[in-house]
C-alpha cells in the first residue's frame, strides 16, 4: 500500500485583466471542441478562472486568491465543492492552518530568491 502525501498543492488561472481581454482569436477558441466550456465560464463565472493557489489535504481543500474571495471545502461532504465554508463558524482554525502551510510551501519553492543571502541586514 502506498502512503499518500499529507498535502497536495496546485495553482492555475489567469489575472483578471487577461480574462477580460477579448482578441480576434475568441471566435476560434469558442469553436474548438472542449474549449466552449471555458469560454462560457469566462462570461458567466469569470472568478472560476482567476489566478489561484490551492492546498488539498485528505479532508479539506483551500483555494486562495490574492484579489478575490477564498474558498474552503470539506471534501468528506457528500456535495463536494458545493458547500463553501470559508468564513463559516467553526472553520477559522482550519482555514488559518491551511493558509499558513500554503504560504510556507510557496516561500520554500519560490524560484526568485534574492541575490543577497541576508537582504534585510
C-alpha positions as CSV (number, residue, x, y, z in Angstrom):
1,X,0.0,0.0,0.0
2,X,1.3,3.4,-0.9
3,X,1.4,6.3,1.5
4,X,-0.3,9.4,0.3
5,X,1.3,12.8,0.8
6,X,-0.1,14.9,3.6
7,X,-0.7,17.9,1.2
8,X,-1.1,18.5,-2.5
9,X,-0.5,21.9,-3.9
10,X,-1.8,23.4,-7.1
11,X,-2.0,26.7,-9.0
12,X,-3.7,27.9,-12.1
13,X,-5.9,30.5,-13.7
14,X,-5.2,34.0,-15.1
15,X,-5.1,37.5,-13.9
16,X,-8.4,39.3,-14.2
17,X,-7.1,41.7,-16.8
18,X,-6.1,38.8,-19.1
19,X,-9.5,37.2,-18.7
20,X,-11.2,40.5,-19.7
21,X,-9.2,40.8,-22.9
22,X,-11.1,39.9,-26.0
23,X,-9.0,39.2,-29.1
24,X,-9.6,38.1,-32.6
25,X,-8.9,34.5,-31.6
26,X,-12.1,34.3,-29.4
27,X,-14.3,33.1,-32.3
28,X,-11.8,30.3,-33.0
29,X,-11.5,29.3,-29.3
30,X,-15.3,29.2,-29.0
31,X,-15.5,26.8,-31.9
32,X,-12.8,24.4,-30.7
33,X,-14.3,21.3,-29.0
34,X,-13.6,21.3,-25.3
35,X,-12.9,25.0,-25.1
36,X,-16.5,26.1,-25.3
37,X,-17.0,25.3,-21.6
38,X,-14.0,27.6,-20.6
39,X,-15.3,30.4,-22.8
40,X,-18.7,30.1,-21.2
41,X,-17.1,30.3,-17.8
42,X,-15.2,33.4,-18.8
43,X,-18.6,35.1,-19.3
44,X,-20.9,33.5,-16.7
45,X,-18.5,32.8,-13.8
46,X,-15.2,34.6,-14.5
47,X,-13.9,34.2,-11.0
48,X,-13.6,30.5,-11.5
49,X,-10.7,31.1,-13.9
50,X,-8.9,33.8,-11.8
51,X,-5.3,33.2,-10.7
52,X,-5.4,31.0,-7.6
53,X,-3.2,28.8,-5.4
54,X,-4.6,25.8,-3.5
55,X,-3.8,23.2,-0.9
56,X,-5.6,19.9,-0.5
57,X,-5.5,17.5,2.4
58,X,-7.4,14.3,2.7
59,X,-10.3,16.2,4.2
60,X,-10.1,19.9,3.2
61,X,-9.4,22.0,0.1
62,X,-8.5,25.6,0.3
63,X,-8.4,27.8,-2.8
64,X,-6.6,31.1,-2.1
65,X,-6.9,34.2,-4.3
66,X,-5.0,37.4,-3.6
67,X,-7.6,39.7,-5.1
68,X,-10.8,37.7,-4.7
69,X,-12.6,35.6,-2.1
70,X,-11.0,32.4,-0.9
71,X,-12.8,29.1,-0.9
72,X,-12.8,26.2,1.7
73,X,-14.4,22.9,1.2
74,X,-14.8,19.8,3.4
75,X,-14.1,17.0,0.9
76,X,-15.8,14.4,3.1
77,X,-19.1,16.3,2.5
78,X,-21.3,14.4,0.0
79,X,-21.8,17.6,-2.0
80,X,-18.0,18.1,-2.7
81,X,-17.1,21.7,-3.5
82,X,-20.7,22.8,-3.4
83,X,-20.8,24.0,0.2
84,X,-18.4,26.9,0.6
85,X,-17.1,27.0,4.2
86,X,-14.5,29.9,4.1
87,X,-15.6,32.3,6.9
88,X,-18.2,29.9,8.2
89,X,-18.4,29.5,12.0
90,X,-16.1,26.7,13.3
91,X,-13.7,26.7,10.3
92,X,-11.4,29.7,11.0
93,X,-8.7,27.5,12.5
94,X,-8.8,25.1,9.6
95,X,-8.5,27.9,7.1
96,X,-5.7,29.6,9.0
97,X,-3.7,26.4,9.2
98,X,-4.1,25.6,5.5
99,X,-3.1,29.2,4.6
100,X,0.0,29.0,6.8
101,X,1.0,25.7,5.2
102,X,0.4,27.0,1.7
103,X,2.4,30.2,2.4
104,X,5.3,28.1,3.8
105,X,5.2,25.9,0.7
106,X,5.2,28.9,-1.6
107,X,8.2,30.5,0.2
108,X,10.2,27.2,0.2
109,X,9.6,26.6,-3.5
110,X,9.9,30.2,-4.9
111,X,12.3,30.4,-7.8
112,X,13.1,34.1,-7.5
113,X,15.2,34.2,-4.4
114,X,17.0,37.4,-3.5
115,X,20.7,37.5,-4.6
116,X,21.8,38.9,-1.2
117,X,21.7,36.0,1.3
118,X,20.8,38.5,4.1
119,X,18.9,41.3,2.3
120,X,17.5,42.9,5.5
121,X,20.7,43.3,7.5
